[in-house]
Amino acid sequence: MERTYVMLKPDAHERGLMGEVIKRIENKGYKILRLEMGMVSDEQVAEHYGHLKGDGYPKEAFGEVNEYIQRGPVVKMIIEGNNVISGIRRMIGPTKEVKQVAGELRFELCSSTQENLIHASDSVETAEIEIKRFFS
């Protein structure tokens, strides 16, 4: 069994979409091992989105993401299942709107690339780091 980290971002809460997303995860057969709702700390933002301070990103990118992710509560989850990392990532779809297809969460529910509703780990290694980061 594989585990992954999933975060429903503030726009999921603001738009009343938390239940819909969780329902889709459970309907796929994945098990929610842990779920917490709360705010993301400054330290967690710096660790999780620190790559946006590097080369190749606009100078204001980190500030915009920081403001977005801290404007309201998030739902943090540890999800378990067979091939859950790739399965959840296929379920949510890519961040960029031009690459999204019908059936994916982001295609059906996101209002923009910037407010993209959900985050999911992209590898076993990243999942373990993110689980430790958000469930200390």
Backbone as a ProteinNet text record, in pm:
[ID]
protein_1_A
[PRIMARY]
MERTYVMLKPDAHERGLMGEVIKRIENKGYKILRLEMGMVSDEQVAEHYGHLKGDGYPKEAFGEVNEYIQRGPVVKMIIEGNNVISGIRRMIGPTKEVKQVAGELRFELCSSTQENLIHASDSVETAEIEIKRFFS
[TERTIARY]
84.6	0	88.3	46	118.5	40.6	114.1	50.4	89.1	-0.4	30.6	-26.9	21.2	-29.9	-115.9	-234.5	-324.4	-368.4	-370.8	-417.7	-524.7	-640.7	-744.4	-717.1	-698.7	-656.2	-774.4	-747.6	-855.6	-973.5	-950.7	-1064.4	-1159.9	-1112.9	-1202.4	-1300.6	-1251.7	-1336.8	-1431.3	-1377	-1456.7	-1571.2	-1547.7	-1647.5	-1734.6	-1717	-1799.3	-1773.7	-1647.8	-1614.9	-1540.9	-1518	-1441.8	-1508.7	-1638.7	-1711.4	-1707.1	-1720.6	-1716.3	-1581.3	-1473.4	-1339.6	-1315.9	-1350.3	-1332.6	-1416.4	-1537.5	-1624.1	-1558.8	-1498.4	-1433.1	-1315.1	-1238.7	-1124.8	-1174.2	-1277.3	-1330.6	-1397.9	-1469.6	-1534.7	-1434.5	-1313.7	-1207.9	-1157	-1190.4	-1148.5	-1029.7	-985.6	-874.8	-925.4	-837.8	-873.7	-808.1	-887	-833.5	-786.4	-655.7	-598.5	-603.4	-588.5	-587.8	-636.2	-713.8	-768.5	-773.7	-720.2	-723.1	-750.7	-824.1	-848.6	-779.2	-709.9	-640.9	-565.8	-496.1	-417.6	-277.8	-214.5	-77.2	13.5	116.5	207.5	305.1	366.8	468.8	582	623.1	731.7	693.8	570.3	525.3	519.7	472.6	468.3	609.5	703.4	841.2	902.8	876.1	929.6	860.4	729.2	650.5	661.6	667.7	669	799.8	902.9	1031.6	1092.5	1060.5	1114.7	1069.1	960.6	911.2	998.7	1094.6	1187.1	1308.3	1319.2	1435.9	1427.6	1530	1538.8	1422.7	1377.2	1273.1	1132.2	1117.2	985.3	980.5	868.8	857.8	880.6	938.9	974.8	854.9	736.2	617.8	547.6	593.7	524	509.5	617.5	609.6	511.3	514	422.2	276.6	246.2	108.9	62.2	149	113.9	98.8	187.4	181.2	48	9.5	-116.4	-236.1	-233.2	-342.3	-355.2	-245.7	-252.1	-281.9	-256.3	-280.9	-407.3	-486.5	-604.8	-721.9	-710.6	-815.3	-766.8	-852.1	-810.2	-792.9	-708.3	-687.9	-728.2	-753	-776.9	-655.1	-589.7	-469.6	-508.6	-465.6	-503.4	-386.3	-386.7	-300.1	-393.3	-365.1	-448.9	-368.4	-434.1	-368	-442.1	-366.8	-427.5	-323.9	-365	-276	-246.6	-118.1	-74.6	-145.7	-164.9	-242.9	-178.7	-47.8	18.4	-15.1	7.9	-23.5	-174.1	-251.7	-396.8	-456.7	-414.6	-465.2	-420	-296.5	-247	-323.6	-358.1	-440.8	-581.1	-632.6	-766.6	-775	-672.3	-680.2	-641.8	-551.7	-509.7	-401.3	-346.7	-238.2	-286.4	-193.8	-224.3	-266.3	-194.3	-220	-349	-434.9	-567.1	-559.3	-459.9	-450.8	-422.2	-373.7	-341.9	-449.2	-550.6	-654.1	-755.1	-815.2	-917.5	-1040.7	-1153.5	-1279.3	-1263.6	-1327.3	-1321.1	-1222.8	-1121	-1023.5	-1082.9	-1045.8	-1097	-1069.2	-946.8	-912.2	-987.4	-1007	-1083.5	-1227.2	-1286.2	-1427.2	-1454.4	-1359.7	-1391	-1307.2	-1191.6	-1105.1	-1152.8	-1133.6	-1172	-1055.1	-930.2	-813.6	-691.5	-583	-457.6	-402	-417.3	-363	-439.9	-570.1	-651.7	-692.9	-602.6	-617.6	-667.3	-729.4	-811.8	-739.7	-638.5	-584.4	-435.5	-365.5	-226.1	-216.1	-134.2	-105.6	41.9	101.8	242.8	267.4	390.1	421.8	509.7	553.5	636.8	629.1	676.7	680	766.3	880.5	972.8	909.1	849.3	783.1	667.4	591.8	478.3	524.4	630.4	679.4	727.5	795.9	841.1	720.7	620.4	503.5	417	405.4	331.7	398.2	530.3	603	588.7	589.2	578.8	443.5	337.2	203.6	138.7	196.4	147.8	264.4	312.7	430.7	399.6
-119.4	0	124.6	221	347.1	456.3	556.2	672.7	797.7	896.9	1025.5	1137	1256.9	1376.5	1453.8	1495.4	1576.5	1696.1	1813.2	1933.8	2000.7	2022.6	2103	2247.1	2332.7	2470.3	2559.5	2683.2	2770.4	2787.1	2785.5	2802.8	2683.5	2566	2450.4	2475.6	2534.4	2568.6	2682.5	2787.6	2906.2	2874.3	2783	2751.3	2631	2575.9	2463.7	2335	2311	2195	2084.6	2102.6	2002.3	1865.3	1860.8	1734.5	1665.5	1742	1685.8	1621.1	1688.3	1634.1	1509.2	1516.1	1400.6	1282.5	1308.3	1203.3	1133.6	1210.3	1151.5	1063.6	1110.5	1032.4	900.2	907.2	785.7	695.1	753.2	672.5	594.9	646.8	578.9	456.8	449	335.4	364	489.1	525.5	548	523.1	536.1	660.9	742.3	859.8	813.7	817.5	774.3	883.9	1006.1	1120.9	1243.3	1327.4	1448.8	1555.7	1672.6	1787.5	1913.9	2003	2132.8	2238.1	2329.7	2433.8	2527.3	2618.8	2716.5	2661.4	2712.5	2676.9	2783.2	2740.9	2835.2	2897.5	3008.3	3073.8	2976.7	2896.7	2801	2694.5	2644.9	2544.1	2600.9	2724.1	2787.8	2801.2	2847.5	2866.4	2734.8	2624.5	2494.3	2440.5	2450.4	2388.2	2462.6	2594.1	2675.2	2752.4	2716.7	2785.7	2785.4	2683.5	2676.5	2794.7	2861.2	2975.9	3100.4	3092.8	3204.7	3192.7	3081.6	3055.1	3113.4	3081.8	3127.5	3070.9	3147	3101	3136.9	3191.6	3232.1	3383.6	3444.3	3589.1	3623.2	3737.6	3779.3	3775.8	3810.6	3818.2	3683.6	3577	3447.7	3394	3396.3	3342	3421.6	3552.5	3636.6	3609.1	3589.7	3561	3426	3325.1	3192.4	3194.9	3265.8	3278.3	3341	3447.4	3514.9	3422	3350.7	3259.1	3144.8	3078	2957.3	2990	3114.4	3152.7	3237.4	3254.4	3340.2	3269.8	3140.5	3065.1	2926.3	2846.4	2711.4	2618.7	2519.2	2411.8	2280.3	2179.9	2044.9	1962.3	1907.1	1826.2	1680.2	1594.4	1453.6	1361.7	1247.4	1136	1031.9	995.2	902.6	775.9	661.3	533.4	454.8	381.2	295.2	240.6	146.6	92.6	201	226.8	328.4	461.6	498.7	618.3	746.9	752.9	876.7	906.7	811.7	835.3	844.2	767.6	771.4	904.9	961.2	1092.7	1199.6	1192.2	1292.8	1287.9	1168.8	1158.5	1212.3	1186.4	1232.2	1384.6	1451.5	1597.9	1668	1607.5	1668.3	1773	1822.1	1920.5	2058.5	2139	2274.8	2363.1	2354.8	2443.8	2405.4	2505.3	2483.3	2423.5	2461.1	2414.3	2264.6	2203.8	2060.9	1976.4	2038.6	1965.8	1903.9	1793	1726.4	1697.7	1678.6	1650.6	1529.9	1539.1	1432.6	1461.1	1542.1	1576.5	1681.7	1673.5	1769.1	1912.9	1940.4	2079.5	2128.5	2044.6	2084.7	2119	2035.1	2050.7	2153.5	2174.4	2254.9	2380.8	2392.1	2508.6	2631	2745.8	2870	2936.3	2895.7	2952.7	2866.1	2891.6	2821.3	2856.8	2982.8	3026.3	2965.8	2959.2	2902	2762.9	2666.7	2535.6	2427.2	2467.1	2381.1	2277.2	2211.2	2092.2	2075.6	2016	1976.2	1828.6	1754.5	1614.9	1587.4	1509.1	1473.2	1404.5	1422	1367	1242.9	1199.8	1080.1	1027.2	905.6	846.5	932.1	975.5	1056.4	1189.7	1256.8	1384.7	1365.7	1258.2	1231.7	1221.9	1149	1134.1	1267.6	1346.6	1479.5	1566.9	1568.3	1654.1	1605.7	1476.4	1423.6	1472.2	1462.4	1509.9	1660.4	1734.4	1880.9	1923.9	1860.8	1907.2	1828.6	1716.3	1637.4	1609.8	1712.4	1698	1618.9
0	0	0	-73.4	-87.4	-15.8	35.1	98.1	21.9	27.9	-32.6	53.6	27.6	94	-5.2	40.3	-40.7	43.1	-18.8	48.6	-36.6	24.1	-39.4	-0.6	-97	-75.2	-36.1	6.9	56.6	-37.7	-169	-260	-255.6	-219.8	-203.7	-90	18.7	133.3	98.1	39.8	5.8	-91	-181.8	-283.6	-248.1	-128.3	-84.5	-161.1	-200.4	-282.3	-207.2	-77.8	-2.7	-8.8	17.4	16.9	-117.7	-225.6	-361.3	-389	-351	-376.8	-291.9	-164.8	-76	-125.2	-169.8	-223	-341.2	-431.6	-548.6	-507.8	-408.3	-358.8	-300.5	-217.4	-156.3	-258.9	-354.8	-458.2	-542.6	-553.6	-628.6	-551.9	-423	-341.6	-251.7	-248	-161.5	-18.9	77.5	218.7	277.5	345.4	414.8	552.9	572.8	700.2	805.7	758.9	851.1	776.2	845.5	785.3	892.5	860.5	951.2	870.1	931.4	869.2	953.7	890.2	964.7	871.6	931.7	857.7	830.9	726	692.2	752.5	825.2	892.1	791.8	833.8	750.9	718	816.9	797.4	694.8	703.6	608.2	466	452.9	320.8	265.7	348.1	302.8	256.4	328.5	289.6	164.1	162	55.9	-77.6	-71.9	-193.8	-212.7	-138.3	-146.8	-285.9	-366.9	-503.2	-588.6	-549.4	-626.5	-608.2	-517.4	-498.2	-590.5	-662.7	-745.9	-884.8	-960.3	-1099.3	-1180.2	-1275.4	-1364.9	-1321.2	-1203.2	-1154.3	-1139.8	-1170.9	-1150.5	-1003.1	-978.4	-843.3	-748.3	-796.7	-711.7	-691.7	-757.4	-753.4	-611.7	-532.5	-396.7	-311.8	-321.9	-245.4	-278.6	-406.5	-448.8	-396.1	-404.1	-355	-203.2	-136.6	9.3	52.1	-13.5	18.3	-6	-116.8	-152.8	-52.5	-23.3	59.4	206.1	247.5	386.7	404.7	301.9	316.6	384.8	403.2	470.4	504.6	567.7	607	487.7	507.5	411.2	478.5	397.5	448.5	410.8	512.8	494.1	513.2	418.6	426.1	394.2	461.6	424.7	364.4	239.6	164.5	135.1	144.2	119.9	11.9	-68.7	-169.4	-264.5	-347	-449.6	-552.5	-575	-671.8	-650.6	-524.2	-490.4	-541.1	-544.4	-587.7	-733.8	-820.5	-962.2	-983.8	-909.3	-924.3	-887	-775.1	-732.3	-831	-876.6	-970.6	-1102.5	-1148.3	-1269.3	-1242.4	-1123.3	-1087.6	-1087.7	-1035.2	-1024.2	-1153.9	-1231.7	-1357.4	-1338.2	-1448.1	-1442.4	-1397.3	-1350.2	-1306	-1422.8	-1531.1	-1645.8	-1717.8	-1736.5	-1796.6	-1937.1	-2014.2	-2152.4	-2161.7	-2054.5	-2054.9	-1986.8	-1929.1	-1856.9	-1953.4	-1908.8	-1989.6	-1903.9	-1970.2	-1901.5	-1808.9	-1694	-1594.5	-1482.5	-1510	-1406.3	-1313	-1184.3	-1085.9	-1125.6	-1164.4	-1196.3	-1319.8	-1419.3	-1537	-1497.9	-1414.4	-1380.7	-1271.4	-1179.8	-1061.7	-1041.3	-1104.7	-1080.2	-1156.6	-1092.9	-1157.6	-1230.5	-1198.9	-1265.7	-1237.8	-1311.3	-1287.2	-1149.7	-1109.3	-981.6	-864	-874.3	-767.6	-813.8	-787.8	-848.8	-753.4	-641.3	-557.6	-473.2	-529.3	-463.9	-493	-397.1	-414.9	-381.7	-455.6	-424.5	-450.9	-364	-378.3	-511.8	-564.3	-695.9	-692.9	-573.4	-562.5	-419.3	-400.3	-265.8	-173.6	-223.7	-143	-103.6	-200.4	-173.4	-76.7	-92.5	-3.5	141.2	166.3	304	361.5	279.5	323.9	356.6	269.7	289.8	406.2	424.9	541.2	669.7	677.2	795.5	812.3	702.3	706.4	764.1	720.4	757.1	871.2	908.8	1023.2	1115.4	1181.7	1267.4	1392.3
[MASK]
++++++++++++++++++++++++++++++++++++++++++++++++++++++++++++++++++++++++++++++++++++++++++++++++++++++++++++++++++++++++++++++++++++++++

